[in-house]
Amino acid sequence: MKKTLCYSVRLESLVRISPKAFKATAFDGSSDIIPASQVFGPDFDVQKSDAYWIAAWLLEKKDLQYSAKKQAWFDEAGNRLPDYHIERHEPAKVDAVSSNEIKELKR
């Protein structure tokens, strides 16, 4: 299964210029042509402006303003894959005690 890393990119406009391409314009005025196969759809979590999921490898090659803060993985069919965050817990080092007896509970 092939997975693609995508970034959520806030755009001023995303206009289809042909069946295979979009013209994306960012808020700083930068614009570029994006292949339709690398646009994975709108990001509905963003409320203030229109945002779209675009392949990360393509954005690194284009002159378009974007941020890598919000990212997600998509499969070949364009479905968003679940996000997993793995955190490892490192327990604190505790020294051994000579006796297990609790003074308050002792008769």
Secondary structure as GFF3:
##gff-version 3
##sequence-region A 1 107
A	DSSP	beta_strand	4	11	.	.	.	ID=ss1
A	DSSP	beta_strand	13	18	.	.	.	ID=ss2
A	DSSP	beta_strand	21	25	.	.	.	ID=ss3
A	DSSP	beta_strand	31	35	.	.	.	ID=ss4
A	DSSP	three_ten_helix	36	38	.	.	.	ID=ss5
A	DSSP	beta_strand	39	42	.	.	.	ID=ss6
A	DSSP	beta_strand	50	55	.	.	.	ID=ss7
A	DSSP	alpha_helix	56	59	.	.	.	ID=ss8
A	DSSP	beta_strand	71	74	.	.	.	ID=ss9
A	DSSP	three_ten_helix	103	105	.	.	.	ID=ss10
###
